[in-house]
Amino acid sequence: MLSAADEVAVSTLIDDTGLEASHLSQHLSVLRRHNLVVADRRASQVYYRLAFPEVAELLTSARAVLVEVLHHTSRHLDGATR
């Protein structure tokens, strides 16, 4: 979600992810601590954005690798059950 927009409000992240606010807060805290996201408070709302565009590229690459691992594991399991 953060890679698809310039910034995203916390309320939108909660609604779209279905996470409880406390869980989302923990995730965002880790990302902030590692300088992967930046938070801006405006009035009562907090907005998050990626700190670097390369983070989106990294996530795309990680997702592709994980999909390949899942496909490989699935093929391996299918072969083992035959």
Backbone as CSV, one residue per row, in Angstrom:
resi,resn,N_x,N_y,N_z,CA_x,CA_y,CA_z,C_x,C_y,C_z
1,MET,0.822,-1.192,0.000,0.000,0.000,0.000,0.862,1.251,0.000
2,LEU,1.927,1.220,0.769,2.782,2.398,0.839,3.554,2.613,-0.460
3,SER,3.811,1.547,-1.181,4.525,1.705,-2.446,3.611,2.180,-3.567
4,ALA,2.306,2.079,-3.364,1.347,2.457,-4.410,0.875,3.904,-4.293
5,ALA,1.272,4.592,-3.233,0.800,5.963,-3.019,1.938,6.811,-2.467
6,ASP,1.785,8.114,-2.604,2.794,9.018,-2.042,2.828,8.914,-0.518
7,GLU,1.642,8.805,0.079,1.521,8.628,1.520,0.161,8.019,1.815
8,VAL,0.072,7.385,2.975,-1.170,6.709,3.353,-1.465,7.019,4.809
9,ALA,-2.706,7.380,5.099,-3.128,7.646,6.473,-3.214,6.337,7.251
10,VAL,-2.906,6.411,8.529,-2.992,5.228,9.385,-4.392,4.636,9.340
11,SER,-5.401,5.472,9.355,-6.780,4.958,9.324,-7.033,4.145,8.053
12,THR,-6.463,4.562,6.944,-6.601,3.810,5.690,-5.862,2.483,5.786
13,LEU,-4.668,2.503,6.373,-3.912,1.263,6.550,-4.680,0.275,7.411
14,ILE,-5.290,0.764,8.475,-6.081,-0.110,9.357,-7.255,-0.704,8.585
15,ASP,-7.989,0.134,7.879,-9.158,-0.332,7.129,-8.778,-1.334,6.044
16,ASP,-7.735,-1.026,5.295,-7.374,-1.858,4.147,-6.644,-3.142,4.513
17,THR,-5.923,-3.141,5.632,-5.206,-4.356,6.028,-6.043,-5.254,6.930
18,GLY,-6.991,-4.664,7.643,-7.774,-5.442,8.589,-7.037,-5.722,9.888
19,LEU,-5.862,-5.130,10.041,-5.106,-5.327,11.278,-5.699,-4.491,12.398
20,GLU,-5.532,-4.969,13.609,-5.897,-4.146,14.762,-4.908,-2.995,14.853
21,ALA,-5.362,-1.869,15.354,-4.516,-0.680,15.440,-3.216,-0.962,16.193
22,SER,-3.296,-1.741,17.254,-2.092,-2.029,18.045,-1.080,-2.841,17.244
23,HIS,-1.564,-3.801,16.461,-0.656,-4.614,15.639,-0.033,-3.779,14.525
24,LEU,-0.843,-2.975,13.884,-0.324,-2.106,12.831,0.712,-1.147,13.402
25,SER,0.433,-0.607,14.562,1.362,0.306,15.212,2.709,-0.355,15.454
26,GLN,2.695,-1.613,15.877,3.939,-2.344,16.109,4.722,-2.520,14.812
27,HIS,4.025,-2.879,13.739,4.677,-3.054,12.434,5.291,-1.739,11.959
28,LEU,4.511,-0.669,12.057,4.999,0.634,11.607,6.165,1.113,12.466
29,SER,6.132,0.794,13.739,7.227,1.168,14.633,8.537,0.519,14.201
30,VAL,8.485,-0.744,13.835,9.683,-1.450,13.360,10.190,-0.792,12.072
31,LEU,9.277,-0.493,11.161,9.679,0.143,9.901,10.288,1.523,10.142
32,ARG,9.710,2.276,11.064,10.269,3.599,11.409,11.650,3.468,12.037
33,ARG,11.776,2.541,12.969,13.045,2.343,13.679,14.177,2.003,12.708
34,HIS,13.842,1.325,11.625,14.855,0.940,10.638,14.894,1.902,9.447
35,ASN,14.256,3.056,9.624,14.282,4.131,8.622,13.745,3.714,7.251
36,LEU,12.758,2.837,7.244,12.141,2.419,5.993,10.907,3.243,5.657
37,VAL,10.275,3.812,6.687,9.121,4.688,6.478,9.316,5.976,7.265
38,VAL,8.588,6.995,6.833,8.593,8.290,7.501,7.157,8.612,7.879
39,ALA,6.956,9.138,9.089,5.621,9.491,9.565,5.494,11.004,9.667
40,ASP,4.342,11.504,9.251,4.017,12.926,9.393,2.669,13.042,10.083
41,ARG,2.628,13.810,11.182,1.366,14.026,11.891,0.768,15.338,11.418
42,ARG,-0.509,15.258,11.019,-1.264,16.453,10.654,-2.592,16.401,11.385
43,ALA,-2.765,17.345,12.289,-3.943,17.367,13.163,-3.976,16.047,13.932
44,SER,-5.063,15.300,13.840,-5.175,14.055,14.608,-4.811,12.826,13.778
45,GLN,-4.363,13.020,12.557,-4.062,11.900,11.658,-2.554,11.795,11.420
46,VAL,-2.073,10.562,11.320,-0.671,10.306,10.999,-0.618,9.678,9.616
47,TYR,0.290,10.187,8.794,0.462,9.694,7.431,1.844,9.069,7.317
48,TYR,1.905,7.959,6.605,3.165,7.259,6.397,3.507,7.241,4.920
49,ARG,4.814,7.285,4.656,5.312,7.136,3.293,6.626,6.374,3.372
50,LEU,6.992,5.764,2.264,8.274,5.085,2.206,9.391,6.115,2.281
51,ALA,10.420,5.813,3.004,11.542,6.736,3.143,12.360,6.802,1.858
52,PHE,12.401,5.700,1.129,13.183,5.617,-0.100,12.386,4.833,-1.143
53,PRO,12.371,5.276,-2.407,11.656,4.535,-3.449,12.213,3.119,-3.624
54,GLU,13.480,2.933,-3.312,14.091,1.612,-3.456,13.451,0.573,-2.549
55,VAL,12.809,1.012,-1.484,12.120,0.076,-0.590,11.024,-0.662,-1.367
56,ALA,10.302,0.058,-2.215,9.247,-0.572,-3.020,9.851,-1.617,-3.952
57,GLU,10.995,-1.292,-4.548,11.669,-2.247,-5.431,12.124,-3.476,-4.653
58,LEU,12.633,-3.246,-3.463,13.064,-4.346,-2.607,11.893,-5.264,-2.276
59,LEU,10.760,-4.673,-1.930,9.578,-5.471,-1.592,9.071,-6.256,-2.796
60,THR,9.124,-5.661,-3.974,8.718,-6.364,-5.191,9.612,-7.568,-5.435
61,SER,10.912,-7.381,-5.267,11.862,-8.486,-5.439,11.637,-9.575,-4.388
62,ALA,11.447,-9.170,-3.146,11.214,-10.143,-2.074,9.943,-10.949,-2.332
63,ARG,8.896,-10.279,-2.791,7.642,-10.960,-3.097,7.849,-11.989,-4.208
64,ALA,8.605,-11.635,-5.245,8.868,-12.551,-6.354,9.638,-13.779,-5.877
65,VAL,10.620,-13.564,-5.019,11.395,-14.688,-4.481,10.503,-15.588,-3.641
66,LEU,9.681,-15.008,-2.789,8.802,-15.810,-1.933,7.796,-16.614,-2.753
67,VAL,7.281,-16.044,-3.825,6.356,-16.776,-4.702,7.065,-17.974,-5.319
68,GLU,8.302,-17.775,-5.772,9.072,-18.885,-6.338,9.329,-19.971,-5.300
69,VAL,9.662,-19.580,-4.084,9.892,-20.556,-3.012,8.616,-21.345,-2.749
70,LEU,7.489,-20.662,-2.701,6.217,-21.353,-2.469,5.891,-22.330,-3.597
71,HIS,6.125,-21.922,-4.839,5.871,-22.822,-5.977,6.787,-24.042,-5.900
72,HIS,8.055,-23.816,-5.600,9.011,-24.913,-5.477,8.597,-25.869,-4.363
73,THR,8.237,-25.323,-3.224,7.824,-26.145,-2.081,6.564,-26.927,-2.418
74,SER,5.627,-26.282,-3.084,4.384,-26.950,-3.470,4.661,-28.115,-4.418
75,ARG,5.524,-27.896,-5.414,5.880,-28.986,-6.344,6.568,-30.119,-5.591
76,HIS,7.436,-29.769,-4.659,8.147,-30.773,-3.870,7.167,-31.602,-3.038
77,LEU,6.206,-30.921,-2.416,5.221,-31.631,-1.599,4.318,-32.502,-2.464
78,ASP,3.929,-32.007,-3.628,3.114,-32.809,-4.543,3.835,-34.083,-4.957
79,GLY,5.126,-33.973,-5.223,5.917,-35.136,-5.604,6.086,-36.126,-4.452
80,ALA,6.123,-35.633,-3.251,6.316,-36.496,-2.086,5.054,-37.271,-1.738
81,THR,3.889,-36.760,-2.114,2.633,-37.437,-1.747,2.200,-38.443,-2.794
82,ARG,2.935,-38.538,-3.887,2.551,-39.502,-4.948,3.183,-40.815,-4.755
